[in-house]
Amino acid sequence: MLDTILQHHERLDGSGYPKGLTDKEILLTSKILAVADVVEAMLSDRPHRRARDVEEAMEEISSNSGKLYDSLVVKSCLELFQGGFSFEAHKE
């Protein structure tokens, strides 16, 4: 579990951190968490910027599918959002 969290900022092309791991070195759970984290961050207000819209978040992961983010994870995420998923619907 800790390795999943540690690796979730790694990117397939080795441009991530903290170790610069590449595709096969990164745990699948970390790849899933990485995409979820990017999408959630883009869809949330931050002190320095307003939230982006879903289309922008989907474009970010789509355009970097296979480069930064795992293709199957991206595909699954896109399918979830196309099926009507939203973070708003799951807030307590």
Biopython code that builds the backbone (N, CA, C, O; Angstrom):
import numpy as np
from Bio.PDB.StructureBuilder import StructureBuilder

atoms = [
    (1, "MET", "N", (0.815, -1.195, 0.000)),
    (1, "MET", "CA", (0.000, 0.000, 0.000)),
    (1, "MET", "C", (0.861, 1.262, 0.000)),
    (1, "MET", "O", (0.580, 2.205, -0.740)),
    (2, "LEU", "N", (1.887, 1.282, 0.810)),
    (2, "LEU", "CA", (2.751, 2.461, 0.854)),
    (2, "LEU", "C", (3.474, 2.673, -0.471)),
    (2, "LEU", "O", (3.680, 3.811, -0.893)),
    (3, "ASP", "N", (3.865, 1.567, -1.136)),
    (3, "ASP", "CA", (4.514, 1.696, -2.434)),
    (3, "ASP", "C", (3.569, 2.305, -3.461)),
    (3, "ASP", "O", (4.001, 3.070, -4.323)),
    (4, "THR", "N", (2.276, 1.969, -3.377)),
    (4, "THR", "CA", (1.285, 2.550, -4.285)),
    (4, "THR", "C", (1.281, 4.064, -4.141)),
    (4, "THR", "O", (1.316, 4.786, -5.137)),
    (5, "ILE", "N", (1.238, 4.533, -2.931)),
    (5, "ILE", "CA", (1.208, 5.972, -2.670)),
    (5, "ILE", "C", (2.531, 6.618, -3.093)),
    (5, "ILE", "O", (2.538, 7.682, -3.712)),
    (6, "LEU", "N", (3.619, 5.984, -2.763)),
    (6, "LEU", "CA", (4.941, 6.518, -3.104)),
    (6, "LEU", "C", (5.107, 6.674, -4.616)),
    (6, "LEU", "O", (5.716, 7.639, -5.078)),
    (7, "GLN", "N", (4.569, 5.731, -5.385)),
    (7, "GLN", "CA", (4.775, 5.727, -6.831)),
    (7, "GLN", "C", (3.727, 6.498, -7.634)),
    (7, "GLN", "O", (3.869, 6.597, -8.853)),
    (8, "HIS", "N", (2.696, 7.041, -7.018)),
    (8, "HIS", "CA", (1.594, 7.594, -7.812)),
    (8, "HIS", "C", (1.931, 8.871, -8.586)),
    (8, "HIS", "O", (1.124, 9.330, -9.394)),
    (9, "HIS", "N", (3.105, 9.445, -8.350)),
    (9, "HIS", "CA", (3.551, 10.593, -9.151)),
    (9, "HIS", "C", (4.599, 10.178, -10.199)),
    (9, "HIS", "O", (5.166, 11.022, -10.893)),
    (10, "GLU", "N", (4.841, 8.882, -10.295)),
    (10, "GLU", "CA", (5.721, 8.384, -11.347)),
    (10, "GLU", "C", (4.948, 8.425, -12.663)),
    (10, "GLU", "O", (3.721, 8.332, -12.653)),
    (11, "ARG", "N", (5.636, 8.559, -13.784)),
    (11, "ARG", "CA", (5.004, 8.617, -15.101)),
    (11, "ARG", "C", (5.644, 7.576, -16.007)),
    (11, "ARG", "O", (6.833, 7.287, -15.875)),
    (12, "LEU", "N", (4.875, 7.014, -16.918)),
    (12, "LEU", "CA", (5.346, 5.921, -17.778)),
    (12, "LEU", "C", (6.667, 6.227, -18.461)),
    (12, "LEU", "O", (7.506, 5.338, -18.612)),
    (13, "ASP", "N", (6.864, 7.469, -18.874)),
    (13, "ASP", "CA", (8.071, 7.848, -19.614)),
    (13, "ASP", "C", (9.266, 8.147, -18.707)),
    (13, "ASP", "O", (10.328, 8.535, -19.195)),
    (14, "GLY", "N", (9.105, 7.973, -17.401)),
    (14, "GLY", "CA", (10.201, 8.209, -16.458)),
    (14, "GLY", "C", (10.328, 9.638, -15.981)),
    (14, "GLY", "O", (11.260, 9.967, -15.248)),
    (15, "SER", "N", (9.391, 10.502, -16.391)),
    (15, "SER", "CA", (9.481, 11.918, -16.024)),
    (15, "SER", "C", (8.899, 12.239, -14.647)),
    (15, "SER", "O", (8.958, 13.386, -14.206)),
    (16, "GLY", "N", (8.345, 11.249, -13.972)),
    (16, "GLY", "CA", (7.738, 11.500, -12.668)),
    (16, "GLY", "C", (8.742, 11.472, -11.528)),
    (16, "GLY", "O", (9.954, 11.478, -11.742)),
    (17, "TYR", "N", (8.222, 11.440, -10.335)),
    (17, "TYR", "CA", (9.069, 11.420, -9.138)),
    (17, "TYR", "C", (8.428, 10.513, -8.091)),
    (17, "TYR", "O", (7.230, 10.248, -8.193)),
    (18, "PRO", "N", (9.141, 10.036, -7.115)),
    (18, "PRO", "CA", (10.460, 10.463, -6.661)),
    (18, "PRO", "C", (11.632, 9.717, -7.305)),
    (18, "PRO", "O", (12.771, 10.172, -7.195)),
    (19, "LYS", "N", (11.386, 8.579, -7.977)),
    (19, "LYS", "CA", (12.505, 7.778, -8.487)),
    (19, "LYS", "C", (12.647, 7.782, -10.001)),
    (19, "LYS", "O", (13.599, 7.196, -10.516)),
    (20, "GLY", "N", (11.749, 8.412, -10.727)),
    (20, "GLY", "CA", (11.845, 8.400, -12.183)),
    (20, "GLY", "C", (11.612, 7.023, -12.780)),
    (20, "GLY", "O", (12.221, 6.662, -13.787)),
    (21, "LEU", "N", (10.713, 6.248, -12.146)),
    (21, "LEU", "CA", (10.411, 4.906, -12.644)),
    (21, "LEU", "C", (9.725, 4.986, -14.002)),
    (21, "LEU", "O", (9.115, 6.001, -14.341)),
    (22, "THR", "N", (9.829, 3.910, -14.774)),
    (22, "THR", "CA", (9.150, 3.833, -16.064)),
    (22, "THR", "C", (8.081, 2.741, -16.015)),
    (22, "THR", "O", (7.958, 2.015, -15.028)),
    (23, "ASP", "N", (7.334, 2.645, -17.072)),
    (23, "ASP", "CA", (6.146, 1.804, -17.227)),
    (23, "ASP", "C", (6.123, 0.527, -16.376)),
    (23, "ASP", "O", (5.358, 0.441, -15.416)),
    (24, "LYS", "N", (6.927, -0.430, -16.710)),
    (24, "LYS", "CA", (6.856, -1.746, -16.057)),
    (24, "LYS", "C", (7.340, -1.730, -14.605)),
    (24, "LYS", "O", (7.081, -2.666, -13.850)),
    (25, "GLU", "N", (8.036, -0.675, -14.224)),
    (25, "GLU", "CA", (8.521, -0.553, -12.842)),
    (25, "GLU", "C", (7.442, -0.005, -11.905)),
    (25, "GLU", "O", (7.582, -0.083, -10.685)),
    (26, "ILE", "N", (6.378, 0.543, -12.468)),
    (26, "ILE", "CA", (5.333, 1.200, -11.677)),
    (26, "ILE", "C", (4.200, 0.215, -11.409)),
    (26, "ILE", "O", (3.722, -0.457, -12.323)),
    (27, "LEU", "N", (3.779, 0.136, -10.167)),
    (27, "LEU", "CA", (2.669, -0.739, -9.800)),
    (27, "LEU", "C", (1.378, -0.322, -10.504)),
    (27, "LEU", "O", (1.137, 0.867, -10.716)),
    (28, "LEU", "N", (0.554, -1.303, -10.863)),
    (28, "LEU", "CA", (-0.739, -1.009, -11.486)),
    (28, "LEU", "C", (-1.580, -0.127, -10.568)),
    (28, "LEU", "O", (-2.234, 0.805, -11.035)),
    (29, "THR", "N", (-1.568, -0.410, -9.277)),
    (29, "THR", "CA", (-2.354, 0.400, -8.346)),
    (29, "THR", "C", (-1.890, 1.857, -8.344)),
    (29, "THR", "O", (-2.701, 2.766, -8.167)),
    (30, "SER", "N", (-0.600, 2.078, -8.539)),
    (30, "SER", "CA", (-0.060, 3.443, -8.624)),
    (30, "SER", "C", (-0.500, 4.117, -9.912)),
    (30, "SER", "O", (-0.789, 5.314, -9.919)),
    (31, "LYS", "N", (-0.553, 3.360, -11.001)),
    (31, "LYS", "CA", (-1.009, 3.901, -12.279)),
    (31, "LYS", "C", (-2.475, 4.333, -12.184)),
    (31, "LYS", "O", (-2.860, 5.369, -12.727)),
    (32, "ILE", "N", (-3.274, 3.543, -11.500)),
    (32, "ILE", "CA", (-4.692, 3.877, -11.301)),
    (32, "ILE", "C", (-4.812, 5.131, -10.441)),
    (32, "ILE", "O", (-5.546, 6.059, -10.784)),
    (33, "LEU", "N", (-4.096, 5.152, -9.334)),
    (33, "LEU", "CA", (-4.134, 6.305, -8.438)),
    (33, "LEU", "C", (-3.619, 7.571, -9.136)),
    (33, "LEU", "O", (-4.127, 8.662, -8.881)),
    (34, "ALA", "N", (-2.631, 7.439, -9.999)),
    (34, "ALA", "CA", (-2.090, 8.593, -10.717)),
    (34, "ALA", "C", (-3.156, 9.264, -11.578)),
    (34, "ALA", "O", (-3.300, 10.486, -11.549)),
    (35, "VAL", "N", (-3.895, 8.475, -12.338)),
    (35, "VAL", "CA", (-4.941, 9.034, -13.202)),
    (35, "VAL", "C", (-6.058, 9.639, -12.349)),
    (35, "VAL", "O", (-6.529, 10.741, -12.631)),
    (36, "ALA", "N", (-6.475, 8.926, -11.319)),
    (36, "ALA", "CA", (-7.525, 9.447, -10.442)),
    (36, "ALA", "C", (-7.091, 10.755, -9.786)),
    (36, "ALA", "O", (-7.890, 11.683, -9.662)),
    (37, "ASP", "N", (-5.850, 10.831, -9.372)),
    (37, "ASP", "CA", (-5.333, 12.026, -8.718)),
    (37, "ASP", "C", (-5.306, 13.218, -9.673)),
    (37, "ASP", "O", (-5.687, 14.325, -9.291)),
    (38, "VAL", "N", (-4.861, 13.002, -10.905)),
    (38, "VAL", "CA", (-4.814, 14.079, -11.895)),
    (38, "VAL", "C", (-6.222, 14.597, -12.180)),
    (38, "VAL", "O", (-6.459, 15.804, -12.193)),
    (39, "VAL", "N", (-7.147, 13.674, -12.406)),
    (39, "VAL", "CA", (-8.525, 14.078, -12.719)),
    (39, "VAL", "C", (-9.147, 14.817, -11.539)),
    (39, "VAL", "O", (-9.757, 15.871, -11.718)),
    (40, "GLU", "N", (-8.998, 14.276, -10.351)),
    (40, "GLU", "CA", (-9.572, 14.921, -9.160)),
    (40, "GLU", "C", (-8.963, 16.296, -8.950)),
    (40, "GLU", "O", (-9.680, 17.245, -8.634)),
    (41, "ALA", "N", (-7.662, 16.418, -9.119)),
    (41, "ALA", "CA", (-6.994, 17.713, -8.934)),
    (41, "ALA", "C", (-7.503, 18.740, -9.942)),
    (41, "ALA", "O", (-7.736, 19.896, -9.591)),
    (42, "MET", "N", (-7.674, 18.320, -11.184)),
    (42, "MET", "CA", (-8.143, 19.260, -12.203)),
    (42, "MET", "C", (-9.588, 19.681, -11.974)),
    (42, "MET", "O", (-9.967, 20.802, -12.312)),
    (43, "LEU", "N", (-10.390, 18.800, -11.408)),
    (43, "LEU", "CA", (-11.811, 19.093, -11.198)),
    (43, "LEU", "C", (-12.094, 19.803, -9.878)),
    (43, "LEU", "O", (-13.247, 20.099, -9.563)),
    (44, "SER", "N", (-11.056, 20.074, -9.118)),
    (44, "SER", "CA", (-11.223, 20.726, -7.812)),
    (44, "SER", "C", (-10.677, 22.145, -7.824)),
    (44, "SER", "O", (-9.666, 22.433, -8.464)),
    (45, "ASP", "N", (-11.365, 23.027, -7.105)),
    (45, "ASP", "CA", (-10.850, 24.376, -6.906)),
    (45, "ASP", "C", (-9.574, 24.294, -6.079)),
    (45, "ASP", "O", (-9.462, 23.478, -5.164)),
    (46, "ARG", "N", (-8.632, 25.135, -6.408)),
    (46, "ARG", "CA", (-7.389, 25.250, -5.663)),
    (46, "ARG", "C", (-7.248, 26.724, -5.270)),
    (46, "ARG", "O", (-7.881, 27.581, -5.885)),
    (47, "PRO", "N", (-6.437, 27.033, -4.267)),
    (47, "PRO", "CA", (-6.277, 28.433, -3.870)),
    (47, "PRO", "C", (-5.801, 29.327, -5.014)),
    (47, "PRO", "O", (-6.147, 30.507, -5.062)),
    (48, "HIS", "N", (-5.021, 28.779, -5.925)),
    (48, "HIS", "CA", (-4.429, 29.564, -7.005)),
    (48, "HIS", "C", (-5.204, 29.497, -8.321)),
    (48, "HIS", "O", (-4.849, 30.192, -9.272)),
    (49, "ARG", "N", (-6.263, 28.671, -8.396)),
    (49, "ARG", "CA", (-7.037, 28.580, -9.642)),
    (49, "ARG", "C", (-8.383, 27.921, -9.399)),
    (49, "ARG", "O", (-8.573, 27.187, -8.429)),
    (50, "ARG", "N", (-9.304, 28.198, -10.294)),
    (50, "ARG", "CA", (-10.630, 27.565, -10.254)),
    (50, "ARG", "C", (-10.529, 26.166, -10.838)),
    (50, "ARG", "O", (-9.589, 25.853, -11.568)),
    (51, "ALA", "N", (-11.493, 25.337, -10.514)),
    (51, "ALA", "CA", (-11.549, 23.982, -11.064)),
    (51, "ALA", "C", (-11.693, 24.035, -12.580)),
    (51, "ALA", "O", (-12.320, 24.943, -13.125)),
    (52, "ARG", "N", (-11.116, 23.068, -13.240)),
    (52, "ARG", "CA", (-11.269, 22.917, -14.687)),
    (52, "ARG", "C", (-12.539, 22.116, -14.941)),
    (52, "ARG", "O", (-13.101, 21.530, -14.016)),
    (53, "ASP", "N", (-12.987, 22.089, -16.179)),
    (53, "ASP", "CA", (-14.174, 21.288, -16.476)),
    (53, "ASP", "C", (-13.772, 19.853, -16.849)),
    (53, "ASP", "O", (-12.606, 19.569, -17.120)),
    (54, "VAL", "N", (-14.751, 18.975, -16.857)),
    (54, "VAL", "CA", (-14.510, 17.554, -17.105)),
    (54, "VAL", "C", (-13.835, 17.347, -18.456)),
    (54, "VAL", "O", (-12.943, 16.508, -18.580)),
    (55, "GLU", "N", (-14.249, 18.097, -19.462)),
    (55, "GLU", "CA", (-13.668, 17.937, -20.799)),
    (55, "GLU", "C", (-12.163, 18.196, -20.781)),
    (55, "GLU", "O", (-11.405, 17.477, -21.432)),
    (56, "GLU", "N", (-11.730, 19.204, -20.048)),
    (56, "GLU", "CA", (-10.295, 19.500, -19.956)),
    (56, "GLU", "C", (-9.541, 18.372, -19.264)),
    (56, "GLU", "O", (-8.450, 17.993, -19.691)),
    (57, "ALA", "N", (-10.121, 17.840, -18.201)),
    (57, "ALA", "CA", (-9.477, 16.738, -17.483)),
    (57, "ALA", "C", (-9.384, 15.494, -18.367)),
    (57, "ALA", "O", (-8.359, 14.811, -18.376)),
    (58, "MET", "N", (-10.451, 15.201, -19.108)),
    (58, "MET", "CA", (-10.444, 14.036, -19.988)),
    (58, "MET", "C", (-9.448, 14.232, -21.132)),
    (58, "MET", "O", (-8.804, 13.278, -21.569)),
    (59, "GLU", "N", (-9.324, 15.475, -21.615)),
    (59, "GLU", "CA", (-8.342, 15.783, -22.669)),
    (59, "GLU", "C", (-6.921, 15.585, -22.152)),
    (59, "GLU", "O", (-6.070, 15.051, -22.863)),
    (60, "GLU", "N", (-6.660, 16.014, -20.919)),
    (60, "GLU", "CA", (-5.325, 15.847, -20.325)),
    (60, "GLU", "C", (-4.934, 14.378, -20.281)),
    (60, "GLU", "O", (-3.847, 14.016, -20.729)),
    (61, "ILE", "N", (-5.801, 13.534, -19.751)),
    (61, "ILE", "CA", (-5.414, 12.128, -19.650)),
    (61, "ILE", "C", (-5.413, 11.445, -21.017)),
    (61, "ILE", "O", (-4.587, 10.567, -21.266)),
    (62, "SER", "N", (-6.321, 11.836, -21.900)),
    (62, "SER", "CA", (-6.360, 11.243, -23.249)),
    (62, "SER", "C", (-5.107, 11.587, -24.044)),
    (62, "SER", "O", (-4.498, 10.718, -24.668)),
    (63, "SER", "N", (-4.735, 12.844, -24.016)),
    (63, "SER", "CA", (-3.587, 13.269, -24.827)),
    (63, "SER", "C", (-2.265, 12.707, -24.303)),
    (63, "SER", "O", (-1.276, 12.660, -25.035)),
    (64, "ASN", "N", (-2.249, 12.288, -23.059)),
    (64, "ASN", "CA", (-1.028, 11.717, -22.478)),
    (64, "ASN", "C", (-1.131, 10.225, -22.210)),
    (64, "ASN", "O", (-0.276, 9.643, -21.542)),
    (65, "SER", "N", (-2.182, 9.613, -22.736)),
    (65, "SER", "CA", (-2.360, 8.174, -22.617)),
    (65, "SER", "C", (-1.221, 7.447, -23.331)),
    (65, "SER", "O", (-0.918, 7.731, -24.490)),
    (66, "GLY", "N", (-0.600, 6.513, -22.628)),
    (66, "GLY", "CA", (0.522, 5.779, -23.195)),
    (66, "GLY", "C", (1.856, 6.491, -23.080)),
    (66, "GLY", "O", (2.903, 5.879, -23.292)),
    (67, "LYS", "N", (1.834, 7.772, -22.748)),
    (67, "LYS", "CA", (3.070, 8.547, -22.555)),
    (67, "LYS", "C", (3.337, 8.732, -21.070)),
    (67, "LYS", "O", (4.361, 8.303, -20.538)),
    (68, "LEU", "N", (2.363, 9.396, -20.410)),
    (68, "LEU", "CA", (2.480, 9.630, -18.970)),
    (68, "LEU", "C", (1.624, 8.654, -18.176)),
    (68, "LEU", "O", (2.017, 8.188, -17.106)),
    (69, "TYR", "N", (0.450, 8.354, -18.718)),
    (69, "TYR", "CA", (-0.550, 7.545, -18.006)),
    (69, "TYR", "C", (-0.808, 6.246, -18.748)),
    (69, "TYR", "O", (-0.770, 6.206, -19.978)),
    (70, "ASP", "N", (-1.069, 5.194, -18.003)),
    (70, "ASP", "CA", (-1.345, 3.881, -18.566)),
    (70, "ASP", "C", (-2.601, 3.923, -19.447)),
    (70, "ASP", "O", (-3.639, 4.432, -19.025)),
    (71, "SER", "N", (-2.506, 3.394, -20.655)),
    (71, "SER", "CA", (-3.608, 3.437, -21.632)),
    (71, "SER", "C", (-4.878, 2.753, -21.135)),
    (71, "SER", "O", (-5.976, 3.278, -21.318)),
    (72, "LEU", "N", (-4.738, 1.599, -20.514)),
    (72, "LEU", "CA", (-5.938, 0.882, -20.039)),
    (72, "LEU", "C", (-6.596, 1.620, -18.877)),
    (72, "LEU", "O", (-7.821, 1.630, -18.758)),
    (73, "VAL", "N", (-5.795, 2.227, -18.037)),
    (73, "VAL", "CA", (-6.332, 3.010, -16.921)),
    (73, "VAL", "C", (-7.068, 4.233, -17.461)),
    (73, "VAL", "O", (-8.159, 4.561, -16.994)),
    (74, "VAL", "N", (-6.477, 4.899, -18.435)),
    (74, "VAL", "CA", (-7.124, 6.061, -19.054)),
    (74, "VAL", "C", (-8.434, 5.638, -19.704)),
    (74, "VAL", "O", (-9.459, 6.296, -19.526)),
    (75, "LYS", "N", (-8.405, 4.550, -20.452)),
    (75, "LYS", "CA", (-9.617, 4.060, -21.116)),
    (75, "LYS", "C", (-10.725, 3.807, -20.096)),
    (75, "LYS", "O", (-11.873, 4.193, -20.316)),
    (76, "SER", "N", (-10.387, 3.169, -18.996)),
    (76, "SER", "CA", (-11.374, 2.891, -17.945)),
    (76, "SER", "C", (-11.926, 4.172, -17.341)),
    (76, "SER", "O", (-13.127, 4.277, -17.092)),
    (77, "CYS", "N", (-11.062, 5.140, -17.106)),
    (77, "CYS", "CA", (-11.492, 6.419, -16.542)),
    (77, "CYS", "C", (-12.433, 7.138, -17.504)),
    (77, "CYS", "O", (-13.472, 7.653, -17.089)),
    (78, "LEU", "N", (-12.076, 7.176, -18.781)),
    (78, "LEU", "CA", (-12.932, 7.817, -19.778)),
    (78, "LEU", "C", (-14.304, 7.147, -19.830)),
    (78, "LEU", "O", (-15.328, 7.824, -19.920)),
    (79, "GLU", "N", (-14.319, 5.826, -19.775)),
    (79, "GLU", "CA", (-15.587, 5.089, -19.794)),
    (79, "GLU", "C", (-16.438, 5.418, -18.574)),
    (79, "GLU", "O", (-17.656, 5.556, -18.688)),
    (80, "LEU", "N", (-15.813, 5.545, -17.415)),
    (80, "LEU", "CA", (-16.554, 5.910, -16.200)),
    (80, "LEU", "C", (-17.227, 7.273, -16.356)),
    (80, "LEU", "O", (-18.409, 7.425, -16.047)),
    (81, "PHE", "N", (-16.484, 8.248, -16.829)),
    (81, "PHE", "CA", (-17.043, 9.591, -16.974)),
    (81, "PHE", "C", (-18.061, 9.665, -18.104)),
    (81, "PHE", "O", (-19.036, 10.410, -18.005)),
    (82, "GLN", "N", (-17.852, 8.906, -19.175)),
    (82, "GLN", "CA", (-18.839, 8.866, -20.259)),
    (82, "GLN", "C", (-20.121, 8.194, -19.786)),
    (82, "GLN", "O", (-21.201, 8.463, -20.312)),
    (83, "GLY", "N", (-19.997, 7.322, -18.794)),
    (83, "GLY", "CA", (-21.149, 6.633, -18.226)),
    (83, "GLY", "C", (-21.884, 7.442, -17.165)),
    (83, "GLY", "O", (-22.846, 6.959, -16.568)),
    (84, "GLY", "N", (-21.434, 8.676, -16.929)),
    (84, "GLY", "CA", (-22.132, 9.543, -15.997)),
    (84, "GLY", "C", (-21.500, 9.699, -14.629)),
    (84, "GLY", "O", (-22.068, 10.371, -13.769)),
    (85, "PHE", "N", (-20.335, 9.095, -14.400)),
    (85, "PHE", "CA", (-19.663, 9.253, -13.112)),
    (85, "PHE", "C", (-19.292, 10.711, -12.887)),
    (85, "PHE", "O", (-18.922, 11.420, -13.823)),
    (86, "SER", "N", (-19.396, 11.151, -11.639)),
    (86, "SER", "CA", (-18.865, 12.456, -11.246)),
    (86, "SER", "C", (-18.459, 12.395, -9.784)),
    (86, "SER", "O", (-19.043, 11.648, -8.998)),
    (87, "PHE", "N", (-17.469, 13.174, -9.428)),
    (87, "PHE", "CA", (-17.054, 13.238, -8.028)),
    (87, "PHE", "C", (-18.157, 13.853, -7.180)),
    (87, "PHE", "O", (-18.349, 13.462, -6.028)),
    (88, "GLU", "N", (-18.874, 14.802, -7.736)),
    (88, "GLU", "CA", (-19.962, 15.469, -7.005)),
    (88, "GLU", "C", (-21.005, 14.458, -6.511)),
    (88, "GLU", "O", (-21.518, 14.581, -5.399)),
    (89, "ALA", "N", (-21.309, 13.473, -7.337)),
    (89, "ALA", "CA", (-22.311, 12.481, -6.975)),
    (89, "ALA", "C", (-21.856, 11.588, -5.830)),
    (89, "ALA", "O", (-22.668, 10.899, -5.212)),
    (90, "HIS", "N", (-20.545, 11.599, -5.545)),
    (90, "HIS", "CA", (-20.004, 10.707, -4.523)),
    (90, "HIS", "C", (-19.483, 11.433, -3.290)),
    (90, "HIS", "O", (-18.857, 10.819, -2.427)),
    (91, "LYS", "N", (-19.736, 12.723, -3.203)),
    (91, "LYS", "CA", (-19.340, 13.469, -2.003)),
    (91, "LYS", "C", (-20.332, 13.201, -0.890)),
    (91, "LYS", "O", (-21.527, 13.018, -1.121)),
    (92, "GLU", "N", (-19.811, 13.184, 0.314)),
    (92, "GLU", "CA", (-20.693, 12.981, 1.474)),
    (92, "GLU", "C", (-21.171, 14.295, 2.014)),
    (92, "GLU", "O", (-21.922, 14.325, 2.988)),
]
sb = StructureBuilder()
sb.init_structure("model")
sb.init_model(0)
sb.init_chain("A")
sb.init_seg("    ")
for serial, (resi, resn, name, xyz) in enumerate(atoms, 1):
    if name == "N":
        sb.init_residue(resn, " ", resi, " ")
    sb.init_atom(name, np.array(xyz, "f"), 0.0, 1.0, " ", f" {name:<3s}", serial, name[0])
structure = sb.get_structure()
